[in-house]
Amino acid sequence: MNKIKVINEPSELVSMLRAVDTPVKRDVLKDVTLEWRTTKDIEKQYGPEGKEALKFFEKMKLVETRWQPSGGDRPEKAYHTYYNSFHINASWPVYEISDVLYAAMMPDDEFEEMEQKILEQVGKDGRFAGDVAENLGLTATMLKSLVKRSIKMDYRGHRLERVKE
């Protein structure tokens, strides 16, 4: 069955751009497109960065998972890409797309600083996204783009919450 990801909101581009922003992420994405791969397989081939790539893909809903038998007593979680193709409906105002592209291409140290500020606002219980954006002086698009880039938080409706491990 062909599954097509339709991108019709600008912040959704962030996950696509960040999914291939390093050679390891690009290669892991290619591998899980071709066949089901376990975390152990990926970590063996690509190291800790490969494992982090799988976490990122799972948070971005770019991969599906299943439990499959392994040589040991317990089954292992395996990953495969969820979508066969992407359809991008691109017609956005410049001010929105500029926030999206900036959030996607922001240097890691600058992003980590912003991510920490957002997490402080979110706290343990979550918080309304509009309040976080207002307190930090961010546009809604910029905040949504930064959250899309992070593996530590996600939207639940109009609330921001920490992702539970």
N, C-alpha and C positions, 0 to 999 in steps of 0.2 A: 504494500500500500504506500502511495506517495503522500508524504506529509510535508506541507509547505508552510513555512513561517512567514506570515505577512507582517511587515514592519510598517506601521502607519502612524507611529508616534516617534518624534525625534529622539527621545532618550533611549529608545530601544536600540538605536544604532551603537550606543556605547558598548553593549555586551558583544556585539558583532566585531567591532574594532578591537576590543580588548581580548577577544578570543584568539586572535592571531598576532598579538603584539610582540611575541618573542618566538624564536625558532622552536623552543620546546613546546609551547602551547600549540603552535601551528602543527607540529609533527604529531603531538598527542591527539589533536582533533582529527587529523587525517587517519591515524591508526584506529580510533574508535568509530570512524565512518566506515572503514572496511570490514571490521569484525568486532565482536564482543571482546572486551579486554578487562581484566581484573585490576584492582588497585596494585596488587603485588606485581603483576606483569609490567604495568606502567612504571612503578617505582624502580623496579629492577633495571629497566631500560633507560629511564630518564632521570632517576634520582628523586629527591624531595620536590623539586620543581614540577615534575610530572604529576605527582600526587596532588599538589596545590592546584594544578591546571584542572584536574578532575573535579575538585571541590568547586572551583570557579564555574566550570561548565554545568555542574549540577545546580548550583544556585541560580544560574542564568537560564535554567531549563533548556539547555542545549543538548543534554543527554538523557536517555532513559536508563533505568537500572533493572537488574534482575539478580536473583540469587542462583548461583550455579555450583554444582558439586566440584570439590577440589580434592587433592590428594590426601588432605587431612580429615579430621572428624567433622569439621564445620563447613558449610557452604560459604562461598566467597561472593561478594558483591561485584558484578560486572557492569560495564558501561558500554553504551552504543549511542551514536548520534540519533536524536529524535527526529530531526528534519532531513529530508532529502534535498530540499532547495529553499531558497529565500526569495521573497518578492518584496521589493522596497518601493513603497508609494511615497515618493519624495517631492513634496511641495510645501516647504515650511518657510516662515519668515526668517530673515537673516539673523535677527537677534536671538531666535531660538536655536537655530542650527549652530551659531557661533558658540553658545553655551555648551551644547552637546559635544562639539568637536574639541573645545578647550578641556572639558572634563575628561574626555577619552584620552587626550594626548598630554595632559598635565604631567609634569615630572613626578616620579614616585614619592619623593620626599615632601613635595608640596601637597600631593594627594593625601598622604598619610596624616599630615597636619590637619587638613580639612576634615578627614574622616574622624579623627579624634575629637575635634570640636563638635561634629554632628553627634557622635556617640555620647559625649558628655550631655548634650541637650536631650537626647533620647532617654538616657538613664536606663534603669533596669526594667521599668514597666512600659516603656514606649511613650510616644508623644505624637500629637497631631502635627502632621507635616507642615502645615501652614504656619504654625507657631515657630517651628524650627527654622524655616526659611526666613521668617520675619526677624527672629532674634539674631541670625547670622548675616542678615543683609544679602541673602541669595534670592535669585528668581526661582520660581517653582520648577522651571525646566533645569536649571543648574543643579538644584538639590536632587531632583529625580535622577539626573545623569550621574551625579556622584554616588548616589545610593546604588544605582545599577552597576557601577564599577566595583563597589565594595562587596566582599564576601562576609562581612560582619553584621550587615543590617539589610532589611528589606521592608517593602511596603506591605501592610495588611489593611487594605482599603485605603483610607486617608491617614492612617497612622504609620509611623516609623517604629519598627521594633528590631531588637537585636536578633540575629539568627542563632538559634540554639544548635550546639554541636551535636 
